[in-house]
């Protein structure tokens, strides 16, 4: 295994950073503080506009944008501030495209993903190392292995791109298709079996990618599909480098503050040991998917229990009337 001393975290980061913000000033400020310590030479900031049905959101969006005025180091700042709301899927994916229209490679952080300082160095070094290796499509900051070390390196290879703090290249993002147009053929040919051997992983990804194609408000699974469909590899650290502090009711997807994936501590590293073999760790990927599936099943079982309790208290007819009323209000 090759061993490299990681760059001094006190040095300014040369790699461009895309900071995705919206309407949460508290978490935005925390992530900004981490970026400020890294002192990148180029900072791109993209913000979606407030939603029309939430009048209080305009003020919060403006407060987030004002945080960028705190840049007090030598830095080129470019902004993409939307006046109207595009929604999570289009706002994020179009912002990343805007970013890579201007840079060849870069780091991407959302407004609730607090990185360690090592994360910036980790991404910068590995973006350079794998710049021309088209097998590698993503450098990830997350580790959800609950302390299990995979291989003997500082990182291992995965099929699954983590998106709570990550980095990639223009060459890889060009393969992103928000509609995942080739998915029907991918599904028909059962290509998922050539990627994951366990049925839980197969069913999980087929279901999630199909949901995204059916109109789900997510850019993440179309990106996952782009990696899977192109047989890509994702560099994943053996310790967690980014902590998600935004799980809760204000989030779009990660709404459970008690999720096992919320607020995992972010660690520092001082050395990068490169694995010898660019082979994805199947057990690590299976462990991660089992963890997600287990948490979702626990939530589903709990919700079924709550629904059954409500039905028993108010009766079947009233329960069905309540469901129709809720559905009408949402529409």
N, C-alpha and C positions, 0 to 999 in steps of 0.2 A: 504493500500500500504506500502511496505517495503521501508525504506529510508536508503541509504548508503552514507557516505561522500566519495567523490572520492579521490583516493590516491593523494598525493602531486605531481604535475606535475614536480617538481624539482628532484624527485627521478628517478633514472635510470630505464628504462623499461626492465623487465625481459623477456617479450614475444619476440620470434624471429620475425624478419621482413624480408620479401622478397621485394626487390626493383627492379622493372622492368624498364630497361632503353633501349635506342636505339640510336637516332641521334640528340637529341635536348639538347645541353649543357646548354642553358639558363634556361629552365624549370627544367632540371635535377638538376642543382645547387640549385635552390630554394627549391625543395623537399628535397634534401640532407641536407640543412641547418635546416629544421624542424626535420629530423631524428637525426641530430647531437645534437640538443637540448634535444631530448628524451634519447640519449645515450643508445641504446639497447645493451645488452650483446652479442647478436648474430645477425649478419647482412648477409643476403644472397642477392647476386646481380646477376641478369641474364640479358644478353644482346644479342639481335639478331644481325646477321652479316649484313654488308652493301649490298644493292641491286646492282646487276651487271650492270644494266642500269643507275645507278646514281654514276658516278665516284667520285663526290665530297662528297659522303656520308661516305666513309671510314675514312676521317679525322674527321668528326663530330662524328662518332661512337667512335673513339679513344679518342676524347676529353671528351666524356661522361664517358668512362671507367676510365680515369685519375682522374676524380672527386672523385672516391672511395679512391684514395690515400690520401685524406684529413682526413680520419678517425684518430682522435687524442685522442680518449678515449679508455678505456679498452674494447676491443670488438673482438670477433672471427668473421672474415670475410671469407666467402666462395663465390666463383664466378663461374658462368657458362657463359663463353663468347664464342658465336658462331662465327666461321670464315666465314660461308656462311649464306645467308639469308633464313630463314625458312618461313617467312611470319607471320603476326600477330596471326592468329589462332593457328598454331602449336607452334610458339615461346613462346607465353604466356602460353598456356595450358601445354606444356611440362615442362616449368619452374616451374609452380605451382606443378606439379607432382614431379619434382626433389626436390622441397622444402619439400613436405610432405613425401617424402621417408626418410627424415632426422629428421623431427620434428612432434610432435603430433598435434600442433595447432600453429597458427601464423597470423600475420598482413601482408596484401598485398597492396603495393602502386606502382602505375605507375608513370612515369617520369613527368607527368603534374598535379598530384593531390596533392595539398599542404594542409596538415592537420594542424589543431590547435593542441596544446599540449594536450588538453583534449581528443582528438580522441584516442591517444595511451592508456591513462588511461581507457577510456570508453571500448575500445576493450579488454584490459587486464582483467578488472574486469568481463565483461560479458562472455568472453571465459571461465573463471573459473566457473562462475555461471551455465552456460548451458553446461559444458563439457560433462556431461553424459545424457543430455536431447536430445535424438535423434530427437525430433520434431523440434528443432532449428538447422538450417543449415548454417546461415550466420549472422554476425554482420556487419551492414552497417554504413558508415560515412556520407551518404548524406541525405538531407531532401529537397524535392521539393514541399512543401505544401504552399509556399508563405505566411508564417506566421501563418497558421492555426495549432492549437495545437490539437492533436488527443489523447483523453483520458486525464487523470491527471498525467501521469507518465513522466519521462524524455525520455522515448521511447515508441513506440507502436510496434505491430507485423504486418508484411506485408507478402504478398505472393511473393513479387518482390525483388530479391536480387540486391541492388545497388553495383556497382563494381568500383566506383571512390573513392577508399579507403575503404577497408573492411577486415574482418577477418573470419577465419573458422577453421575447424578441419580436420585432416586426415580422420576421420570417414565419414564426409560429402563429401569431395572431391572424395572419393572412388566411389561415386555414379555418378560422372561426366562421360559422354560418348560423345566424340567430334562428333560422328556420330548420336547421338540420335536415336539409332536403333529401339526403341519401339514406336517412334512417329507415324508411320502409324496406329498402333492399337489404340494409344491414340486419334488420329484424328477420326478414324472410329467409335470408341465408344463415341465420342463427350464428352470426359472427361473434356474438357475445360469448359463446362457448369456447372460442379460440383465445379469449382474453382472460376470463374467469372460469375456474373449474367448479366452484361451489355454486349451488343453485340459489342460495340467498343473494349472493352478489349479482348473479345473472338477472334474477327477477327484480332486484332493487333498481338497477340501472335502466333496464328496459322500461320499467314503470315510470321512473322519474323523467327520462328523456321523452317518453310518450306524453306525459303530463305537460311538459314544456311545449311540445309541438301542438298540443290541444289548446294552447292559449295561456299557459301558466306564466305568471309575472316573474320570470327568472332568466338571467343570462348565464348563470352558473352551470346548469346542466347541458345547455348547448355547447359550452366550452369543454365540459367533461367529454361530451360526445366527439368533439373535434379531436381531442387527444386520443380517445379510444379508437376512433375510425382511422386515424393515421398512425396507429401503433406507436404512439409517443411514450416517452419516459418522463417522469417527474422526479426531480431531486427533492428528497424529504429529509429534514434534519433528524438526528437521533435524540435531540431534546427540543422542547417547544421554544420557539423564538418570538412568538406573537400571541398576545392575550386578547381575547374578545371580551370587551367590557360592556357590550351593547345588548346582550340578550335580555329581552323584556318586552313589555307591551308596546313600546315605541318602535320596535323592530318590525320588518316586513315578514321575515320568515322565522328567525330565531327568537321567538317570543317568550320562551320559558326561561326565567332567570335562574331556575334550579337545574338547568341542563348540565349534564356531566361535561359538556364541551365549553361551558361558560367560565370565564375568569381563571383559566388555567395559567399558572405563573409562567412568565417568559424569562428564559435563562440567558446568560452570557456564555460565550465560548471564546477561547483564545487560539485555538489550533484547528485547522481543517485537515482531516485525514481522508484521502480519496479512496473509495472502494476500487478493487482491482477489476471487477467484472460488471459491465453495464447490464445487469439482469434484474428485472423487477422482483421484489420480495413478495411472493404470493401470500405467505402467511400474514405478513403485515397488512396487506390490503384486505384480506379476509377478516382479520381481527377488527379493523376499522369499520367495515360494513356491518359486521355482527353487532358492534357497539351501537351504531346508528339504528339498526333494525330493532334491537332490543329496547332502546329508549322509545322509539315510536310505538312499539307494541304495548309498552307499559302505559303510554299516554292514551292509546286507543282503548285499552282495557278499562282505564280509569273513566274515560268519557262514556263508554258503554254502561258502566256502573252508575254514573251520575244520571244518564238518560233513563235508565230503568227505575231509579229512585223517583225521579220527577213523574214518570208515567204512573207509578204505583200510588203517588200522592194525589195527583190531579185527575187521574183516570185517562183511559185511552182516547176518548173523543176530545177532551180538552187538550190533551197532549198534541194530537194531530192539528187542532186549530191553532195552537201556539206555534207549531212548526211552520204553518202556512203564513202566519202573521210575521214571523221573523224573516222568512224568505221574501215576503212582499217588501218589508222595510229595507232589506239589503239591496233589492233591485231598484 
